[in-house]
């Protein structure tokens, strides 16, 4: 065999060597990109905004500027990756919240109320920092934004489908449409709240948002007890008001006693005309002329 012969590209040992090399490089890339993301996340939580620079991120991560650009094309690409991570964590937290409950309407209630609470109060979910960035992404990177919010949308769609399957919410719209309408409502309400734009008389509360959404989807809302368990409220039939205790039960008709039932105003009642022969003997019609004598009856 010639010493200059190249090894077979399909050799199993070569594939193993390449896989090992790529696996090591991949693990290193994930580790270093994770360091950069962690540094950016810390700066976001500390400053409450996105005004930090790439150099700030590099200094916080302990890596070089060269290493940063080896993993991210720039700050905008880093922010997209950070948003994906934050929204995945957000969806995971919501899933843990709703899985405590079995009832699909309970799950929907918890999803909606906790969505609003977490966006407003948890700094780890971006909150105010990403409120403006969402708008930028919708304008310039719509597909990436849709992919970033997919974990939370997927969870909501699962809840909506389960509620529809049990007849607990309206079914005249598809599960996809209901999910989309609820997502738009929740994200709009959260963004307006984060930007301190209050269009209501007082700040919108999670329970108010749930009441609105529950009415919109026609939810069969369970009644919560003080022990935390829930019971579904039974629909009651509408009935006439019951009489007071000791009073006689009202008649089912509204006709006053002793008065004939009438429909509107009626004129004098005319005697009915006889049709055909009348029952019993009838007096013969007189044919005598005026002034003629009537014969006496015998006996």
C-alpha positions in Angstrom: 0.0 0.0 0.0 1.4 3.4 -1.0 2.4 5.7 1.9 0.6 8.6 0.0 -2.7 6.8 -0.1 -5.6 8.8 1.5 -7.7 7.0 4.1 -11.1 5.9 2.9 -13.6 8.7 3.6 -16.2 6.0 4.5 -14.0 4.3 7.0 -15.9 3.6 10.3 -12.9 4.9 12.3 -13.0 8.2 10.4 -16.7 8.7 11.0 -16.1 8.0 14.7 -13.3 10.5 14.8 -15.4 13.2 13.0 -18.4 12.5 15.3 -16.2 12.8 18.4 -14.6 16.0 17.1 -18.0 17.5 16.2 -19.5 16.3 19.5 -16.8 18.0 21.5 -17.0 21.2 19.4 -20.8 21.2 19.8 -20.7 20.7 23.6 -18.1 23.5 23.8 -20.2 25.8 21.6 -23.3 25.1 23.7 -21.4 25.8 26.9 -19.9 29.1 25.8 -23.1 30.3 24.2 -24.9 29.4 27.4 -22.4 31.6 29.3 -23.1 34.5 27.0 -26.8 34.1 27.4 -26.6 33.9 31.1 -24.6 37.1 31.2 -27.1 38.9 29.0 -30.0 37.6 31.2 -28.3 38.9 34.3 -27.8 42.3 32.7 -31.5 42.4 31.6 -32.7 41.6 35.1 -30.4 44.1 36.8 -31.0 47.0 34.4 -34.6 46.3 33.5 -33.8 47.0 29.9 -31.8 46.1 26.8 -29.4 49.0 26.7 -26.3 47.1 27.6 -23.6 46.7 24.9 -21.8 43.6 23.5 -18.7 44.6 25.5 -20.8 44.6 28.7 -21.9 41.0 27.9 -18.3 40.0 27.1 -17.0 41.4 30.4 -19.8 39.8 32.4 -19.3 36.4 30.7 -15.5 36.3 31.1 -15.1 35.4 27.4 -13.4 37.2 24.6 -15.1 39.5 22.0 -13.9 37.0 19.4 -15.6 34.2 21.2 -18.8 36.2 21.3 -18.9 36.8 17.5 -18.0 33.1 17.0 -21.4 32.2 18.5 -23.6 35.2 17.7 -23.7 37.4 14.7 -24.4 40.5 16.9 -26.5 41.8 19.7 -29.8 41.4 17.8 -29.1 37.7 17.3 -28.2 37.4 20.9 -31.5 39.1 22.0 -33.5 36.7 19.8 -31.8 33.7 21.4 -32.4 35.2 24.9 -36.1 35.8 24.1 -36.4 32.2 23.0 -34.9 31.0 26.3 -37.0 33.3 28.4 -40.2 32.3 26.7 -39.4 28.6 26.9 -38.9 29.1 30.7 -42.1 31.1 30.8 -44.1 28.3 29.1 -42.5 25.7 31.4 -43.5 27.6 34.5 -47.1 28.0 33.2 -47.3 24.2 32.5 -46.2 23.5 36.0 -48.9 25.8 37.2 -51.8 24.3 35.2 -50.8 20.7 35.8 -51.8 21.0 39.4 -55.4 20.9 38.2 -57.4 18.2 36.4 -60.4 20.2 35.2 -59.7 21.9 31.8 -61.6 25.1 32.7 -59.5 25.3 35.9 -56.4 24.9 33.8 -57.6 27.7 31.4 -58.3 30.0 34.4 -54.8 29.4 35.9 -53.1 29.8 32.5 -54.8 33.2 31.9 -54.4 34.6 35.5 -50.8 33.4 35.9 -49.8 34.6 32.5 -50.8 38.1 33.5 -49.2 37.9 37.0 -45.9 36.4 35.8 -45.4 39.0 33.0 -45.9 41.8 35.5 -44.1 40.6 38.5 -41.3 38.2 37.4 -38.0 39.9 36.3 -36.7 36.5 35.0 -39.3 36.6 32.2 -38.1 39.7 30.6 -41.2 41.8 31.3 -40.7 45.4 30.6 -37.3 44.8 29.0 -38.8 42.9 26.1 -42.1 44.7 25.8 -40.7 47.0 23.1 -38.6 44.4 21.5 -41.7 42.3 20.7 -42.9 45.1 18.5 -39.6 45.3 16.7 -39.6 41.5 16.1 -43.1 41.6 14.7 -42.0 44.1 12.2 -38.6 42.7 11.1 -38.4 39.0 12.3 -42.0 37.8 12.3 -41.2 34.1 11.7 -38.6 34.0 14.5 -41.1 35.7 16.9 -43.8 33.1 16.0 -41.3 30.4 16.7 -40.3 31.9 20.0 -43.9 32.1 21.4 -44.8 28.6 20.1 -44.2 26.8 23.5 -46.8 28.9 25.3 -49.2 28.8 22.4 -48.9 25.0 22.2 -49.7 24.7 25.9 -52.8 27.0 25.6 -54.0 25.0 22.5 -53.8 21.8 24.5 -55.9 23.3 27.3 -58.5 24.7 24.8 -58.8 21.3 23.0 -59.4 19.5 26.2 -62.0 22.0 27.3 -63.8 21.7 23.9 -63.6 17.9 24.0 -65.6 17.9 27.3 -68.1 20.5 26.2 -66.9 23.1 28.7 -66.3 25.9 26.3 -67.8 27.0 22.9 -67.1 24.9 19.9 -68.4 27.1 17.1 -64.8 28.3 16.6 -61.9 26.0 16.0 -59.4 25.4 18.8 -56.7 27.2 16.7 -58.9 30.3 16.4 -59.8 30.3 20.1 -56.1 29.9 21.0 -55.1 32.7 18.7 -57.8 35.1 20.1 -56.8 34.4 23.7 -53.1 34.8 22.9 -53.7 38.2 21.3 -55.8 39.3 24.2 -53.3 38.2 26.9 -50.2 39.6 25.1 -51.9 42.9 24.4 -53.1 43.3 28.0 -49.7 42.4 29.3 -47.9 44.8 27.0 -50.2 47.7 27.8 -49.8 47.0 31.5 -46.0 46.9 31.3 -45.9 50.2 29.4 -48.2 51.7 32.1 -51.0 52.4 29.6 -54.1 52.0 31.6 -57.3 52.3 29.6 -59.5 51.0 32.4 -60.7 52.9 35.5 -58.1 51.0 37.6 -55.2 48.7 36.8 -56.5 45.5 35.1 -56.4 42.6 37.6 -55.9 38.9 36.6 -59.4 37.9 37.8 -60.9 40.6 35.7 -59.0 39.4 32.7 -60.2 35.8 33.4 -63.8 36.9 33.7 -63.6 38.6 30.3 -61.9 35.6 28.6 -64.3 33.1 30.3 -67.3 35.0 28.9 -65.7 35.2 25.5 -65.1 31.4 25.2 -68.4 30.6 27.0 -66.7 28.7 29.8 -68.7 26.5 32.1 -67.0 28.1 35.1 -66.5 26.0 38.2 -67.1 27.5 41.6 -64.0 27.5 43.8 -64.4 26.4 47.5 -62.3 27.7 50.4 -60.4 24.4 50.5 -59.1 24.8 47.0 -61.3 22.1 45.5 -63.7 23.1 42.7 -67.3 22.1 42.0 -69.1 22.8 38.8 -72.1 25.0 39.3 -75.2 23.4 38.0 -77.4 25.4 35.6 -80.8 26.3 37.1 -84.0 26.4 35.2 -85.8 29.7 35.2 -89.1 29.3 37.1 -92.0 31.6 38.1 -91.5 33.3 41.4 -92.7 31.2 44.4 -95.5 32.5 46.7 -94.6 33.8 50.1 -94.9 31.3 53.0 -98.5 30.8 54.1 -100.0 32.2 50.9 -102.0 30.0 48.6 -100.3 28.8 45.5 -101.1 30.9 42.5 -103.1 29.4 39.7 -101.3 28.6 36.5 -103.8 30.7 34.6 -104.2 34.4 34.9 -108.0 34.5 34.4 -109.8 36.3 37.2 -112.4 34.2 39.1 -115.9 34.7 38.1 -115.2 36.5 34.9 -115.4 34.9 31.5 -112.2 34.7 29.5 -112.3 37.1 26.6 -109.9 38.0 23.9 -110.0 41.8 23.4 -113.3 43.8 23.3 -116.2 41.9 21.9 -119.6 43.3 20.8 -123.0 41.8 21.8 -123.2 38.1 21.6 -125.5 37.1 18.7 -127.6 34.0 18.9 -126.3 31.3 16.7 -128.3 30.5 13.6 -129.7 27.0 13.5 -128.2 24.7 10.9 -130.5 22.0 9.6 -133.3 20.6 11.8 -133.4 21.7 15.4 -133.7 19.1 18.1 -137.3 18.7 19.6 -140.7 19.9 18.2 -140.9 23.4 16.8 -143.9 25.6 16.4 -145.2 25.6 12.8 -144.9 28.8 11.0 -148.2 30.6 10.8 -149.7 31.0 7.4 -153.0 32.8 8.4 -153.7 36.1 6.9 -154.0 39.0 9.2 -157.5 39.2 10.8 -158.4 35.5 10.1 -159.7 33.4 13.0 -157.6 30.7 14.4 -159.4 27.4 14.8 -160.1 26.1 18.3 -158.2 23.1 19.3 -160.2 19.9 20.0 -160.9 19.2 23.6 
